[in-house]
């Protein structure tokens, strides 16, 4: 299963977009992207494992209670095999959104 498929499984029913959200996204949505792709566990100069760093950006309107969803997403990512995510919350007043970044990695066979 691909890294992005694992992300889509973890986010469930939340609308999710790779790389860039459309001009008129729903009020709650996710954008995901790679932040790193690296080889690990080398044999004969070839990687036998690939480490993918990913960022998942969760957007909700300012004033929304997002804590339960944030915790559920974190657990879902862990259940899909990602490392425990580093979570960075931001407020983006220009778009009236809370922006939560989940930064994590996953190892898969190369």
MOTALIN-V349601 format. One record per run of one state. SS is the DSSP state (h for helix, s for strand, l for the rest). FROM is the first residue (numbers start at 1). TO is the last residue. Records with the same first field share a line. If there is no record, write none. Layout:
SS: FROM-TO + FROM-TO
This chain:
l: 1-2 + 12-15 + 19-28 + 44-45 + 62-66 + 80-85 + 96-96 + 110-110
h: 3-11 + 67-79 + 93-95
s: 16-18 + 29-43 + 46-61 + 86-92 + 97-109
